[in-house]
Amino acid sequence: MKILLNPEFESLRTFVESIPQVFDKEGRTIYKSRNEIKVFHVNGKEFNVKRYKIPIFINRIIYTFIRKPKGLRAFSYPEKLLAKGVNTPCPVAYIEIKEWGLIHYSFFISEQSPYTHVLYEFGNAKFDDYKEVAIAFAKFTAKVHELGVYHLDYSPGNILFEKIDGEYSFSLVDINRMRFKKVDIKTGCANFARLWGSDQLFELIAKEYAEARGFNQEECLRLVFEARKKFTKRMG
């Protein structure tokens, strides 16, 4: 078993080492599909533990010898985001279990985010109820893109938000699929394609994003709706 532990959480080593044995029996499940996410309480704090499913055979070879496993990327990327001032839960540990020399189960442990809202709330909400946070979100995305950060799974469940001291703050999760590169107008506008909401909401986001980045608003509107249409068609 391979364990990478954030030095700041050395006091949690015993807990981290126990995860492969206790994961099925303990903790509170908050998500279960291909992967499973549980919340554990340790020393008065909550920690998020994600167990990645065993990859198919060809991917077991790829993740063992060619590419970094998803959990390892999820453990290493937060440091880059936090250094740039982009909020994401602090990473605690990465656990990797091999079988016959190939990756088997892997786990990523982080602090549990205190943010209580996700962008899914935009979906069926009245426009006026989320106008203010939508503007803040567009500006946040512009800032993230200007910093050269591009979340490849920029979907409603992976963007958390909270109103703190009268200002909206955002946090990114599930960040194992990410690129650090220059984000141009086309790529930036395409990043909104996975989100939910009315055309009116997307129009507002596109205009605010364009203004924040100094882009042409009409061009941004066209690109956002074009990307949205392609994504919707692809998803069937």
Order of alpha helices (4+ residues) and beta strands (2+ residues): beta-alpha-beta-beta-beta-alpha-alpha-beta-beta-beta-alpha-beta-beta-beta-beta-alpha-alpha-alpha
